[in-house]
């Protein structure tokens, strides 16, 4: 739509730039054949006072404004590429404003559609992550229970485990699992590991 409206404005600018004002007489008028709800254009054939035809395609208007025999002032295209137009109809301001409004509406529509798409994609990703966590977390809790039951302790009595082996669990969640097995999670001096023992210096609070 923007391209169409800008094309109309370009034609108006062209005929204003190189057009000439002349007096012309309407020698023939007719309407487009009816096509459903589509508006009918009025067509006018114009001639100069000396009987020569005004160059270019016949003049068109969106409503029946003129009658045969009526004398008009129009802007004609000496090169005959564009049809004659009344001076007011050759003003491109309205078309340019309309094109700007359409362009703005198009940008808003594209932005809204993009936002809706990204928002919907974000919600889908969130649901997928939640579903995955819902499935994986119980498995890793069972894995942690097995490790706490079977892994040997160090010379201080701590069972040391790597957090990266349980990516679906936070330290607080791991502390709750350990508490269920009779152990406590150490919150102090772990150096990147999880340490578990029956009694600890500083206990990780349960999730």
Sine and cosine of phi, psi and omega as CSV:
sin_phi,cos_phi,sin_psi,cos_psi,sin_omega,cos_omega
0.00,0.00,-0.64,0.76,0.03,-1.00
-0.87,0.48,-0.70,0.72,-0.02,-1.00
-0.88,0.48,-0.67,0.75,0.00,-1.00
-0.90,0.45,-0.73,0.68,-0.03,-1.00
-0.92,0.40,-0.66,0.75,0.03,-1.00
-0.90,0.43,-0.57,0.82,0.07,-1.00
-0.88,0.48,-0.66,0.75,0.06,-1.00
-0.89,0.46,-0.68,0.73,0.01,-1.00
-0.90,0.44,-0.63,0.78,0.01,-1.00
-0.89,0.45,-0.67,0.74,0.04,-1.00
-0.89,0.46,-0.65,0.76,0.01,-1.00
-0.89,0.45,-0.68,0.73,0.03,-1.00
-0.90,0.44,-0.63,0.77,-0.02,-1.00
-0.89,0.45,-0.74,0.67,-0.06,-1.00
-0.95,0.32,-0.48,0.88,0.10,-1.00
-0.92,0.38,-0.58,0.81,-0.07,-1.00
-0.95,0.30,-0.72,0.70,-0.10,-0.99
-0.92,-0.38,-0.04,1.00,-0.06,-1.00
-0.96,0.27,0.27,-0.96,0.01,-1.00
-0.78,-0.63,0.67,-0.74,0.05,-1.00
-0.99,0.17,0.77,-0.64,0.01,-1.00
-0.63,-0.77,0.34,-0.94,0.15,-0.99
-1.00,-0.07,0.72,-0.70,-0.03,-1.00
-0.64,-0.77,0.43,-0.90,-0.01,-1.00
-0.93,-0.37,0.69,-0.72,0.08,-1.00
-0.96,0.28,0.88,-0.47,-0.01,-1.00
-0.95,-0.31,-0.22,0.98,0.01,-1.00
-0.34,-0.94,0.61,-0.79,0.09,-1.00
-0.63,-0.77,0.52,-0.85,0.05,-1.00
-0.34,-0.94,0.32,-0.95,0.01,-1.00
-0.95,-0.30,0.45,-0.89,0.15,-0.99
-0.89,0.46,0.51,-0.86,0.11,-0.99
-0.89,0.46,0.60,-0.80,0.00,-1.00
-0.88,0.47,0.69,-0.73,0.03,-1.00
-0.72,-0.70,0.99,0.12,0.00,-1.00
0.87,0.50,-0.78,-0.62,-0.02,-1.00
-1.00,-0.03,0.01,1.00,-0.01,-1.00
-0.91,0.41,0.71,-0.70,0.01,-1.00
-0.91,0.42,0.56,-0.83,-0.01,-1.00
-1.00,-0.07,0.78,-0.62,0.07,-1.00
-0.99,0.11,0.59,-0.81,0.11,-0.99
-0.99,-0.10,0.70,-0.71,-0.03,-1.00
-0.91,-0.42,0.61,-0.79,-0.03,-1.00
-0.69,-0.72,0.78,-0.62,0.13,-0.99
-0.99,-0.11,0.77,-0.63,-0.10,-0.99
-0.90,-0.44,0.55,-0.84,0.08,-1.00
-0.74,-0.67,0.52,-0.85,0.12,-0.99
-0.94,0.35,0.15,-0.99,-0.01,-1.00
-0.90,0.43,-0.43,0.90,0.02,-1.00
-1.00,0.09,0.08,1.00,0.06,-1.00
1.00,-0.04,-0.09,1.00,0.04,-1.00
-0.99,0.16,0.54,-0.84,-0.04,-1.00
-0.96,0.28,0.63,-0.78,0.12,-0.99
-0.92,0.40,0.78,-0.62,-0.09,-1.00
-0.91,0.42,0.38,-0.92,0.04,-1.00
1.00,-0.07,0.04,-1.00,0.04,-1.00
-0.89,0.46,0.31,-0.95,0.03,-1.00
-0.90,0.44,0.49,-0.87,0.00,-1.00
-0.94,0.33,0.59,-0.81,0.00,-1.00
-0.80,-0.60,0.59,-0.81,0.15,-0.99
-0.68,-0.73,0.34,-0.94,-0.02,-1.00
-0.99,0.12,-0.11,0.99,0.06,-1.00
-0.58,-0.81,0.28,-0.96,-0.05,-1.00
-0.99,0.16,1.00,-0.08,-0.10,-1.00
-0.98,-0.18,-0.41,0.91,-0.18,-0.98
-0.78,-0.62,0.32,-0.95,0.00,-1.00
-0.84,-0.55,0.36,-0.93,0.06,-1.00
-0.87,0.49,0.70,-0.71,-0.02,-1.00
1.00,-0.06,-0.21,0.98,-0.01,-1.00
-0.97,0.25,0.68,-0.73,0.02,-1.00
-0.99,-0.11,0.78,-0.63,-0.08,-1.00
-0.83,-0.56,0.42,-0.91,0.23,-0.97
-0.99,-0.17,0.85,-0.52,-0.03,-1.00
-0.74,-0.67,0.28,-0.96,0.12,-0.99
-0.98,-0.22,0.88,-0.48,-0.01,-1.00
-0.97,-0.26,0.44,-0.90,0.04,-1.00
-1.00,-0.07,0.92,-0.38,-0.03,-1.00
-0.86,0.51,-0.46,0.89,-0.01,-1.00
-0.99,0.12,-0.16,0.99,0.09,-1.00
0.96,0.28,0.25,0.97,0.01,-1.00
-0.99,0.13,-0.56,0.83,-0.04,-1.00
-0.92,-0.40,0.55,-0.84,0.02,-1.00
-0.96,0.29,0.40,-0.92,0.03,-1.00
-0.90,0.43,0.47,-0.88,-0.03,-1.00
-0.62,-0.78,0.57,-0.82,0.15,-0.99
-0.88,0.47,0.49,-0.87,-0.04,-1.00
-0.80,0.60,-0.67,0.74,-0.01,-1.00
-0.92,0.40,-0.53,0.85,-0.02,-1.00
-0.97,0.24,-0.30,0.95,-0.02,-1.00
-1.00,0.02,0.12,0.99,0.02,-1.00
-0.99,0.12,0.88,-0.47,-0.07,-1.00
-0.99,0.14,-0.03,1.00,-0.12,-0.99
-0.85,0.53,-0.74,0.67,-0.05,-1.00
-0.88,0.47,-0.68,0.74,0.01,-1.00
-0.90,0.44,-0.66,0.75,0.00,-1.00
-0.91,0.41,-0.66,0.75,0.06,-1.00
-0.90,0.44,-0.66,0.75,0.03,-1.00
-0.90,0.44,-0.66,0.75,0.03,-1.00
-0.89,0.45,-0.65,0.76,0.04,-1.00
-0.89,0.46,-0.67,0.74,0.02,-1.00
-0.91,0.42,-0.65,0.76,0.02,-1.00
-0.91,0.41,-0.64,0.76,0.02,-1.00
-0.89,0.45,-0.68,0.74,0.03,-1.00
-0.89,0.46,-0.69,0.72,0.02,-1.00
-0.89,0.46,-0.61,0.79,0.02,-1.00
-0.91,0.42,-0.68,0.74,0.02,-1.00
-0.89,0.46,-0.68,0.73,0.03,-1.00
-0.89,0.46,-0.67,0.74,-0.01,-1.00
-0.90,0.44,-0.69,0.73,0.01,-1.00
-0.89,0.45,-0.69,0.72,0.01,-1.00
-0.88,0.47,-0.68,0.73,0.00,-1.00
-0.91,0.42,-0.68,0.73,0.00,-1.00
-0.90,0.44,-0.67,0.75,0.02,-1.00
-0.89,0.45,-0.69,0.73,0.00,-1.00
-0.90,0.44,-0.68,0.73,0.01,-1.00
-0.88,0.47,-0.66,0.75,0.00,-1.00
-0.91,0.42,-0.71,0.71,-0.01,-1.00
-0.93,0.38,-0.58,0.81,0.02,-1.00
-0.91,0.41,-0.69,0.72,0.02,-1.00
-0.91,0.43,-0.65,0.76,0.03,-1.00
-0.90,0.44,-0.63,0.77,0.03,-1.00
-0.89,0.46,-0.66,0.75,0.02,-1.00
-0.91,0.42,-0.63,0.78,0.03,-1.00
-0.90,0.44,-0.69,0.72,0.01,-1.00
-0.89,0.46,-0.65,0.76,0.01,-1.00
-0.89,0.46,-0.68,0.74,0.02,-1.00
-0.90,0.43,-0.63,0.77,0.02,-1.00
-0.90,0.43,-0.69,0.72,0.00,-1.00
-0.90,0.44,-0.66,0.75,0.01,-1.00
-0.90,0.43,-0.65,0.76,0.01,-1.00
-0.91,0.41,-0.67,0.74,0.01,-1.00
-0.90,0.44,-0.70,0.72,0.01,-1.00
-0.90,0.44,-0.61,0.80,0.00,-1.00
-0.89,0.46,-0.54,0.84,-0.01,-1.00
-1.00,0.09,-0.65,0.76,-0.13,-0.99
-0.98,0.17,-0.60,0.80,-0.10,-1.00
-0.84,0.54,-0.73,0.68,0.04,-1.00
-0.86,0.51,-0.59,0.80,0.01,-1.00
-0.90,0.44,-0.67,0.74,-0.02,-1.00
-0.96,0.27,-0.49,0.87,0.11,-0.99
-0.90,0.44,-0.67,0.74,0.04,-1.00
-0.90,0.43,-0.64,0.77,0.03,-1.00
-0.88,0.47,-0.66,0.75,0.01,-1.00
-0.91,0.41,-0.67,0.74,0.03,-1.00
-0.86,0.50,-0.67,0.74,0.00,-1.00
-0.90,0.43,-0.65,0.76,0.01,-1.00
-0.91,0.41,-0.66,0.75,0.00,-1.00
-0.91,0.42,-0.46,0.89,-0.02,-1.00
-0.99,0.11,-0.50,0.86,-0.16,-0.99
-0.93,-0.37,-0.39,0.92,-0.07,-1.00
-0.96,0.28,0.65,-0.76,0.01,-1.00
-0.96,0.27,0.43,-0.90,0.04,-1.00
-1.00,-0.05,0.35,-0.94,0.03,-1.00
-0.99,0.13,-0.11,-0.99,-0.09,-1.00
-0.93,0.36,-0.20,0.98,0.10,-1.00
-1.00,-0.08,-0.05,1.00,0.02,-1.00
1.00,-0.01,0.14,0.99,-0.01,-1.00
-1.00,-0.03,0.64,-0.77,0.22,-0.98
-1.00,-0.05,0.87,-0.50,-0.07,-1.00
-0.96,-0.27,0.77,-0.64,0.02,-1.00
-0.74,-0.67,0.45,-0.90,0.00,-1.00
-1.00,-0.03,0.81,-0.59,0.00,-1.00
-0.86,0.51,-0.52,0.85,-0.04,-1.00
-0.92,0.39,-0.25,0.97,0.08,-1.00
-0.98,0.20,-0.16,0.99,-0.03,-1.00
-0.71,-0.70,0.89,0.45,-0.12,-0.99
-0.90,0.43,-0.35,0.93,-0.02,-1.00
-1.00,0.08,-0.07,1.00,-0.06,-1.00
-0.91,-0.41,0.66,-0.75,0.18,-0.98
-1.00,0.06,0.21,-0.98,0.03,-1.00
-0.89,0.45,-0.57,0.82,0.03,-1.00
-0.91,0.41,-0.64,0.77,0.03,-1.00
-0.92,0.38,-0.63,0.77,0.05,-1.00
-0.89,0.45,-0.61,0.79,0.03,-1.00
-0.89,0.46,-0.61,0.79,0.02,-1.00
-0.91,0.42,-0.69,0.73,0.02,-1.00
-0.88,0.48,-0.68,0.73,0.01,-1.00
-0.90,0.44,-0.64,0.77,0.00,-1.00
-0.87,0.50,-0.60,0.80,0.02,-1.00
-0.91,0.41,-0.40,0.92,0.00,-1.00
-0.99,-0.13,0.06,1.00,0.03,-1.00
1.00,-0.05,0.18,0.98,0.00,-1.00
-0.93,-0.37,0.27,-0.96,0.07,-1.00
-0.87,-0.50,0.52,-0.85,0.03,-1.00
-1.00,-0.07,0.77,-0.64,-0.01,-1.00
-0.98,0.18,0.74,-0.67,0.00,-1.00
-0.98,-0.17,-0.10,1.00,-0.14,-0.99
-0.85,-0.53,0.70,-0.71,0.13,-0.99
0.91,0.41,0.61,0.79,-0.07,-1.00
-1.00,0.07,-0.38,0.93,0.02,-1.00
0.81,0.59,0.75,0.67,0.07,-1.00
0.99,0.12,0.03,1.00,0.02,-1.00
-0.92,-0.38,0.26,-0.96,0.22,-0.98
-0.99,-0.15,0.75,-0.66,0.02,-1.00
-0.85,-0.52,0.71,-0.71,-0.06,-1.00
-0.78,-0.62,0.61,-0.79,-0.02,-1.00
-0.32,-0.95,0.30,-0.95,0.01,-1.00
-0.92,0.40,-0.60,0.80,0.08,-1.00
-0.77,-0.64,0.71,-0.71,-0.08,-1.00
-0.79,-0.61,0.25,-0.97,0.03,-1.00
-0.94,0.33,-0.74,0.67,0.01,-1.00
-0.65,-0.76,0.89,-0.45,-0.11,-0.99
-0.99,0.12,0.67,-0.74,0.12,-0.99
-0.94,0.33,0.79,-0.62,0.00,-1.00
-0.90,0.43,0.54,-0.84,-0.01,-1.00
-0.95,0.30,0.58,-0.82,0.03,-1.00
-0.96,0.27,0.00,0.00,0.00,0.00
